[in-house]
Each structure stands twice: as C-alpha cells, then as structure tokens.
Amino acid sequence: MGVDGRSGGGKTQLAASVAEKLRAGGTSVCIISMDEIYPGWDGLEQSVQILPCDILEPLISGSIAAYRRWDWNAEQPGALVNVPDADVVIIEGVGSTAHAHRCDFSITVWVQAPARQRLDRACARGGQGDYAPHAARWAAQEDALFGSDTYPVAPRGYDLVYDTTAPVEASG
C-alpha cells in the first residue's frame, strides 16, 4: 500500500490506523516512513530514486529489502534498516508512489487537506525537528514532484483520495 500526498496531509496517521485495523485481524504489517529515507531537507527527489532501488525492487523480487535511515540530528546517513517480512507493507510519505513502481502497489492512496491546515500540522509535529524554517523549500520540492497544489482536485491515478480537512470551528 502506498500512502502519498503533500506534507502535513495526514499520511502517517492514516497508515497507522490502517495498520492497527489489519493487525487486529491477525495480519502482520510493516510501515515504512519516507521520513526515514529522505536524505535531509533537500532530499525529496533523491528519496524517490532510493525507494524503488533499495525497497520496492527487492520486495517485488522476493529479496531482502533494506534502506539507510537518515539521521536528522547528525544530518547524515545513519543505521541500515532491514525491512521485516510482513503480510502487508505500507509505505507512507511524500513521494512514496511517485516512481515507475506505482503500478506494483496493491492500492495507492492520495491524502490531502488545504495548504494552510497542512502547514499548521507539519509545523506542530515533531520528528525531523522544526519544520517551519524548511517549509518553503520543502513545498518547492513537492511542487517540482507533483506540480502545483490543486487542492481540492487530487492528482489522477490514485485508487483512493482521502481528504483530512479539519472542520472549521465557529467563532463567537
């Protein structure tokens, strides 16, 4: 399963929710987060090349898949991570389906929300550190990969589009 979309859309939460439901039914699940693969804040395009070579092609051929986890604190490649055997592999993150192997996924999901909500969510979460100083350059990489943001119209070619727009609270 590939769960793609722009930063702050809710991909990680959706992947975790799907995994929880599958595990509750006895299915083994491995989640691979693109956040571990991006080689730094300028690495979106490079990660889209790493994913097929290091993970997808080996999984498709029945070989052992592994990737080098990015160490965000040291700003350099970190430990080698072997992808465990699982009934279902969920790859989530920006660019997870933006490559020639998209057709090899059993299902692809585009997760979306309005730009302002996505930015607020991305700036509020932890993980790679403070997102705010990197938001504009990361968004430019997303635009280079996907084209300009056309929300609420999703890109074509996804099996499912999942909109995570938060309801606007009434004031007063």
N, C-alpha and C positions, 0 to 999 in steps of 0.2 A: 504494500500500500504506500503510495506517495502522497504526502500532505504538503502542499505548496501554497504560496501566497506571499504577500509583502510583509515586512517586519511589523510585529505588533498585532497581527490579524487574529491570533488565537490558535495557531497550528499546534503548538506544544500541548495546550490544554485538550484540544480535540484528540490528538494522538494518545494522550494519557487516558482519556475517557474511553476510547475505543479499546485500548489495551486492557483496561480494567474489566470491561464487559467480556472480552474474549477470555481472559484468564479465569473469570468467574465461571465460565462454561468449560474449563479444563483445557483450553488452547494455550500453548506456550507462545509467548510474544517477545520479540526483541525490538526495542525502539532505538533507532539511530538518529541522533540530532545533528543537523547540519552545523549547529553552533560549535560542535566539537571538531568539525572538519575545516571550516573557514580558516585560511592562514592569515588571520588578522583582519583588521577593519577594511583593508583594500583587497580582500581575497575572494570576493563573491565569484567572479569569473573563473578563477583558478579552482575553486571548490567544485564547480560544475564539471570540470575536467577530472578532478580527483575521484569523485563519486563513482562514475562508471568504471574506471580502471581498477580502483582498489576494492570496491564493494560490489557493485552490480554485476560486472562480468564474472567475477569468481562465484557469486551466489548462483547466477544463471547456469554456470557450467558445473556446479556441484563441488567447487573447490573451496578452500578456506579463504574467507574474506577478512581483511584487516585494514586498518587505517591508522594514521599517525594523528593522535589527538593534539589539537592546538593548545598550547599553554598560554592563556591570555595574560597571566601575571608576568611571565618572563618574555612574552611576545616572541615566542619561538616554538618550533615543533616540540611536542612532548612525547609521552609514552605511546607505544604501539598498542592498539586495542584490537583484539580478535573478536569478530562478530560471532556470538554464540549460535549454536543450532537452535532453531525455533520453527514452530508451525507457521507463524506469521512474522514477517519483518515489516515494520513500519518505519519509513524514512521521512522525517519531517523537517521542514525548514525552508527558507528562501532558496529557490533553485533546485530543490530536491527532485523535480521532474523536468527540469529544463535541459534535456540532453536526448541523444538518439535512443536511449533505452526506455523512454517514457512508455512505449507500447508494451514493454515487458512487465509493467506493473499490472496486477490483477484489478486494481482500482486506483484512480487518481482523484484527489480532492483539491479544489481551489478554495482557500479560506480567505474571506475578505471582510472589510469594515471600512468606514470612511477614514480618510487620511488623518484627520485630527485625532480621532479615537485611537487609531493605530499608533500614532506618535506618542500620545499620552501613556498608553500601555507599555510601549517599548521603553520609555524613559523611567517608568515606575518599577520595572522588573530588575532583578539582579542578574548575575551570571558573568557576562564578559566585562562587567564594570559599568561605568557611567556611559550610557548610550547617547545622551544629549549632545556632547561635543562631536559625535561622529554621525549624527542623524542625516545631515545634508549630503555628506559624501556617500553614505550607505544608500540613501534614496536615489542618488545619481547612478549607482551601480545597478539598483533594481530597475530603473528606467532603461538602462543600457541592455539589461537582460530581457525584460518583459515589454518594453515600450512604455509610453506614458501611462500613468494611472488613469483608468477609465471607469473607476467605481461610479455607479453600481453595476456596470456591464463587465462581466468577467471575461477573461481570455477564453478563446474557443479550445475545445479538445479535452476538457476535463469531464470525468464521469459524473462528478457531483460538485456543485458550488454550495458552500456553506457560509452564510452571512452571519457574522457575530456582532452586528451593530447593537450597541447597548442602548436601551431606551433612554430618551432624554427626560430628565426629571423636570416636573413643572415647578416653576419658581413662584414664591409667594404663598 
